[in-house]
């Protein structure tokens, strides 16, 4: 298949995947009263999982960078929705904690900006893949486990739990191993991923709310290209 056509098809599939996920979660929130904090984190995990599509891009053509198109679109949408959306907007229902549209201009917006950077400047590199895998799955799972099952609490810059931090580490490690194996199997390094997952867990434990979507991937990438 022509590389451009192949990459165009894969890009189209990313749009179907993302908008389908948002629509499904909106349906679950509206019809089945899925808690907004759960739908927000499922969206978070789903957004991180989009890197799986990178395995299907043809690297021989410039159109491989079309992988960031979905993130650019969402940067525009989140800014628009964060400023002007109504309370019943799908994105407000599924991607905010409280139903306040201004939340879209914080964590969700930071996430897609980071994803766009990883899909361009760090396209199919070990640091970029691990950063998004950790951000999507580690930081997605940790609050769900921590808020609902966390008993051993501690507080640095925000309240956390030992259970949430452990789930962050396990999910970050497992997701990183899977996506590195899927996309760039020749660079799979278990020890390196283990160390980066530990660093990410410490960063998440110390991060204030809302800016962890910036701090976690930034420091994971920095550690991956400098010391790990």
N, C-alpha and C positions, 0 to 999 in steps of 0.2 A: 504494500500500500504506500502511496505517496506520503512522505513524512508530514507534510503540512496538513493533509486531510486527516491523517491519524491523530495528530495533536489537536486538531479542531474538534474531532469527535470526542476525544477524551475530555476536552474543556467543556463541551456541551453536557457531558455526563456529570461533571462537577456541579453545574448549575441545577440539573435535575435532582441530584443528591441533596444539595443544600436547601433549595427551596421546598423540596419534598419533605425534608426533615422538619423544617420550620412549620409547614402546614400540618404535619402529623402531630407535632407537639402542641400546636394551637388547638387542634381538635381534642387532644387528650385533656388539656387544661380546661377547655370550655365544656366538654361533654362528660368527662370523668373526674373533674375537679383535681387533676394532677397539681400538686403544690408548685407554685412558681419557682421556688428555689430549686426543686428537683428538675423541672423543665429547663431551667437556666443552665444547670450543670450537664444535663444530657446534651443540650445544644453545644456546650463547651467541649464535651468529649467528642461529639460528632464533628465539630469543626476541626478539631485536632486530627481526627481520623482521615480527613480529606487528603492528607499527604500520601495515603495509600495509592491514590490515582497517579502519583509520580512514576510508579513502576511501569505505567503504560505509555508514557511520553517517549517519543523518539528524540534522542539527544543530538542527532546529526543535523537538525534544522533549527533556525532561530525561533520558530513557533513553539519550542518547548517552554518559552517564557510566558506563553498564554496561560500557564497554570495559575498565574497570579490574577487573572482577569476576574475571577469570582471574588477575590478579596478586595480588589479595587472597587468593584460594584458595591460591595458591602460597606466599604469605607464611606462612599457617597450616601448610601441608604441610611446608615447609622447616624450620620450627621444630620440628614434631612429628618429622619424619624425622631432623633433625640431633641430636635428643636420644634418640630411641628406636628408630630403624630398625635392621633387621638388615643384615648385610654384603651379602646378596644382593638388597637392595631396588633397584628399577629406578633410582630417583633417585641412590642412592649409586654405582651402577655408571657412570651416564652423566654425572653432574654433579660428580664429584670427581676430583682428580688421583691420589690414592693409595688410594682406597677407604675413607678415614676419614670416617665420617658427620658428624663435627663441622665438616668443610669446608663443609657445606651452610649453616652458620650465618654464613658469611663472604661470599665473593664472590657466590654465587648468591642469597643472601638480600638483599644490598645491591642487586643488579641489579633484582629484582622490586619492591623498595621504591621505587627511583628510577623504574621504569617506571610504577608506580601514581601517583606524583606527576606525571610528565609527561602521563599520560592524564587527569588531573583538573585540577590547577592550570594546566597548560600544554597543555590539550586543543587539538589542531589549531593550535598556534602554531609559528612558525618555530623558536624556541629549543628547544621540547620535541621536535619531530620530529628536528631535527639532533642533539640530544644523544643520543637513543636510536639513531639510525642510526649515529652515530660509535661509540657504546659497543658496539652489537651487532656491526657489521661490522669497524670499525677495530680495536677491541680483541680481536675474535675472530680475525681473520686474522693479526695481528702475531705472536702466540706460535707459531702453526703454522709460519710462514715462518722466524721467528727461531730457534726451537729446532732446526729440521731443516736449514736452509740458511744460517743466519747464520755468516759467517766473520769479519766485521769487528766485534769485540766492544768494548763500552765499558761502564763501570759508574758509576752515580750512586748511587742508593739500592738498586738491584738490577741484576743483570746483564742487559744488552740487546745488540742487534746493530743495525748500520746497516741491514741488509737487513730486519729486523723492523720498524724504525721507518719505513722507506720504504713497506713494504707497509701499515702502519698508516695512513699519510697517503693513499695511493692509494685504499684500501678505504673509509676514512672519507669522502673527497671524493666518490667514485662513489656510495656508498650514500646520502649526504645529498642529492646532486643528484637521484637517482632518487625518493626518498621525498617530498621537497619537491615535485617535479614531479607526483607521483601524487596527493598529498593536498591541497596548497595551491599549485597551479601559478602563481597570480598573484604569489606571494611568492618565486619562484625567483630567487636572486641568486648568480651563480657566484662573484663576487669575495668576497662575504661568506662563502660556504661554504668557499672556498679558505683564507681567513684563520682561520676557526674550526677547520678540519681541521689547520692548522699549529699552532694553540694546543693542540689535543687531542693531537697527536703529541708536543709538548714535555712536556705534562703526563704522558702515558703513559711517556715516557722517564725521568721523575723519580719516578714513583709507586712506592712500596713495593708488594710483592705483597699481594693480598687487598683493599686499600682503593682500588685504581684504579677499581673499579666505582662508587665514590662520588665520587672526585676528578674523574674525566674529565667526567661529565655535569654536575656541579656547576659546574665552572669554565667549561665550554662555555656553559651557560645564563647564568652571570654575565657572561661576555664578550659574549654575544649581546644582552643587555638593557642593557648599559652602554656598551661601547666599540666593538663591531663592528656 
